[in-house]
Amino acid sequence: MKHLNKHETISAICIGMTLSYLVLAPLMADVILAQSLGFNYPVISHYPRKLAYRDKPLNVVAHVGADTGIQKVTIKVTYGDKSIDGKMPERKTGGVVPVVVVALKDMDIFSGPGSQYKKIGLVRQGEQVNVTGVRDGTYRIQTSNQIHGYINEEGTGPILTGHSYGVSLPVSMTKFSNLSYQIFATDMAGQTASTDVVQVSLMTPEKIAALRSGKKVPGSQETSTGGKSGFGKVFPWVFLAATGGATIYFLTRKKDKDQDVTVDVAVQWD
């Protein structure tokens, strides 16, 4: 057996330590990250439906997770002069879904599920984002500064996983000009978290199409002198500025698999 001299021994030890670090460092980083980012309360990752079609079912979907597991998810809906609470069931086809992920590198945020869409922001390496939907190898996300968009699934690491919950609010609730809802989640330890109250404007397809195109909203009031109301002229632009073009884009997409397909459970609260 060949005996290494002192210099060769030190070199071999250094090389071994370097190789071990390269192999084990990513694994240790994941372990440390998972241990250091505990969630004391449930996390509700939800894309708020602030604009929807009137007289049509409204699908509300959320990704929900907790360190201890989820006991129940409920939703409170206010419409007309009524306020009703109901269960928000786990979606049967959802399986385990990401709730919170961390960016492993700088990543562009796009307005749709792919790099062919408009770039609307940037997620920095190490930044945590909530995942509100999964589609075609991309995550629909919400950043801490309220940017909603899509990033590539690759280049992210899971921080918290959970399940997808959803309901279809019936036409009896969407026949008004607006409604509001709030989602609540309780974990197995009895801790409860909730979203902000989401105010939904319910409009006809014609009005939503006008908003998307920037044209005058049909049905705007005339002034007492017979001319067009200044409010009617500027309303689409005020609305666009207030909600953001990306908001209208997301909320009115006809092919968005996460929101516009029928949710597994239709809750008929009348």
Sequence and secondary structure as in RCSB ss.txt:
>XXXX:A:sequence
MKHLNKHETISAICIGMTLSYLVLAPLMADVILAQSLGFNYPVISHYPRKLAYRDKPLNVVAHVGADTGIQKVTI
KVTYGDKSIDGKMPERKTGGVVPVVVVALKDMDIFSGPGSQYKKIGLVRQGEQVNVTGVRDGTYRIQTSNQIHGY
INEEGTGPILTGHSYGVSLPVSMTKFSNLSYQIFATDMAGQTASTDVVQVSLMTPEKIAALRSGKKVPGSQETST
GGKSGFGKVFPWVFLAATGGATIYFLTRKKDKDQDVTVDVAVQWD
>XXXX:A:secstr
     HHHHHHHHHHHHHHHHHHHHHHHHHHHHHHH   SS EEEE    EEETTS EEEEEEEE TT EEEEEE
EEEETTEEEEEE  B TTT EEEEEEEESS EEEESSSSTTS EEEEE TT EEEEEEEETTEEEEE TT  EEE
EESTTEEEEEEEEEEEEEE HHHHSSSEEEEEEEEEETTS EEE   EEEEEE HHHHHHHHHT   TT  B TT
SSB HHHHHHHHHHHHHH HHHHHHHT SS TTTTS  S B    
